[in-house]
Amino acid sequence: MNYGAVVALTDLTLEIFPGEIVALIGANGAGKSTTLRAISRLVPLQQGRIYYDQQDLGLIPAPQLVGRGLAHCPEGRRVLARQSVRINLELGAYCRRDRIGIQTDLELQFDRFPRLRERQNQPAGTLSGGEQQMLAIARALMSRPRLLLLDEPSLGLAPQIVQEIFSVIRSLREQGMTILLVEQNATLALQTADRGYVLEAGQLLFSGPAADLLIDPRVKQAYLG
């Protein structure tokens, strides 16, 4: 994976099994977000393959991925600032045609994130940073994904809001959702995940059960503080 002459990822092999949370950690510039963008086809592959549900994603047009059960919640929220909270959520279900199911899921997101219910008619751009992150996650969930790519969900948020969001992430795993999590807070990520991968300069350094990585001296010294 290259950005011009800069190699972003090299010889990276990841596995994600159904129903688990896998954390991807590393320093800034390690290639974590690029990995998610490659999976969701936002950046092209120069070589290698990405398989999802036994299908080569390189053969599937990017706009069709959501309908195949893959949702990407990007770093920086990227909500539609001038549209209401409710419209942002409804647009998350753009590939669906089951109106009753969409309304059911809309209520489910409001139950998960009560603040969104209170603010459903407000422009998304008027929400706090934490509320916008809740909206971004809820919008991704409106497509009913089987694999959720979460990029830096805690970035720039107050500790209380981070705990609320990670409580939802854990509940999603309990409901059977598969999650690939990129997170700057390596300790929190590994405390939440089943397994983890550690990247450095676009290459895989370590991998294993998250509980083992939490106590690995190499990981602790470099990433856990």
N, C-alpha and C positions, 0 to 999 in steps of 0.2 A: 504494500500500500504506500503510494507516494503522494506528496503535495509538491508538484513541480519536480525539482531535483532533490527534495528532502524526503528521505525514506521514513514513513511514519510507523509502519508495522512490518516486522520481519519474522517469518517462521512461527507464527502464532497459531496454536491449536487449542481450542476450547471445547468443552463438552458441557451441555446443560441438560439435565434429566427432568422429566415431567414432575411438577409439584415441588421443586426445590428453589431456594434462593441462592444464587451464585453471585459473590461479590468480586468486583474487579477493582483492585486498588493499586496505587502507585503515585509517584510525584507528578506535579503539573508537567504536561508535555510527554507523559509516558505512553500515550496512545489509547487511553481508556475511552474517551469520547469518540475518537476515530473508529474504534472497534464497533461501538453501537451504530455509528453512521454507516459503516460498511455493511452491517447486518441488515439495516433498514434501507439499503441501497441509495443512501444520500450521497455517498462518494463511491466512485468506481473502483473495482479491484483490478490491479495490474496482473496479478496471478493468484492462484489458490482458489478454493471453493468454499462456499458456505451452504450447509445443508440444514433445512428446517422441515420437520415432518416428512423426512425422506425425499425432499425435493430440493433441487439446486436453485437457490435464490437468484443466481445469475440468469436463469431462464425465465424468471417471473418479472413482469414490469413492476416497478416500484409502487405505482398507485394501487396495484392489486394486493399488496402484502397485507393491508389492514383486513381485507375480506378473507384472507387466509388465516387470520387469527394472531397477527403480530402487530403490536402497538408500541410506539416510541414516544416517551415523554422526555423532551429534550432539556438540556441545561438552559437555564434562563427563562423557564416557563413558556414564553412566547404565546400568551393568550391574545385573543383578538380584542384589543383594548377598547374599541368603540362599540363593540357588541355587548349585549347583556350577558350576565353569567349564564342564564338559561339558554340563550342562543349558542354560546360557546359549547355548552354540554350537548345540545341537540346536534351541532355540527360534528361532534365526536362520533355520532352514529350515522354519518352520511351514507355509509355503504350498506346500511340495513334497510329493510322494507317492512319489518314487523312493528307496526305502530304501537300496538298494545305493549309489546315487549320493551320498546323504547321508553314509553311512559313509565313502565314498571322500573326500568333501570334508572331513569331520571330520579324517581323517588328514592331508590336505593342509594344513589350518590348523595342526595340531600340528607339521608339518614347517616351515611358515613361521615359527612362533613356538614354539620348543622349550620355553620356560618354561611355556607353557600345557599342554603334555603332562605336564610334571613336576607341575603343580598341578591337573590336571583334576578331581580329586575334592574340592578345597578350595572352600569358599564364596567366591564372587567378591569379596565385601566384604573378605576377608582379604588380597587381592593388593595389591601396591604400585601407585602411580599409573601407572607405566609399564606394568605387567602388565595393569592394567585397560584401558588404552588399546589394548594389543595385542588383548585380548579383545573390545573393542567393534568394532575393525576386522574381526577374524576372524568375529565374529557377523554383521556385515553381509555379509561375503563368502559366508556359508553359503547365502544366497538365490540365489547365482550371478547377481549383477547385471551388467547391461551398462553402466549408469551409476551410479557411486559418488559420493555427496556426502559429502565429508570436512570436518568443521568443527573447526578448531583442533586438529589431532592432536598438536602439540608442546606444548600449553599446560601449564605447570607441571612439565615433565619434565626430567630431567638430560640434558646434551648427548649422552652415549653412547646413551641410550635413544632420543633423537630421531633420531640417525643410523641406528639399527637400524630404526626405523619408516619413515623416508624411503627406506631401501634397499628395503624391501618395497613402498612406493608406486611406486618406479621400476620394480621388477620386474613389478608389475601392469600398468603401461603397456606394458612390453615384451611382455606376454602378450595385449595388445590391449584392455585395459579402458579405458573412458573415465572420467575423474575430474574433478570440479569441486572444487577445493581452496580452502577458506578457511583462512588461516594468518596468525598474528600476526607471525611471522618472515618479513618480506617478502623479504629476500635469499634465504633458503632456498627459499621458495615459488617465486620467479622462477628460481632455479637449477635447480629440479626441473621446472618447467612448460614447455610448448611456447608457450603464449600467456598473456597476463594482462590483467586489467581492474583499474583503480584507481577505487575509490568514495570519495566524500566527501559526507557529509550526505545520503545516499540517492540521489545522482546520479553518473553516470558522468563521470569527469574525463579519463582516458586509457585507451587500449587498444592492443595490438599484440603482436608477438612478444616473448616473455619476455626474450630476450637484448637486445632494443632497450630495453625498459623498465629493465633493470638499469643501463644507462649513460645513460639520459635524465636530464639535470640536474634537471628538475622533480621527478621521482620520487625521485632520490637525496637531494635536499635535504629532502623532506617525509617520506619513509618508510624510507629505507635507512640513515640515520645517517652 
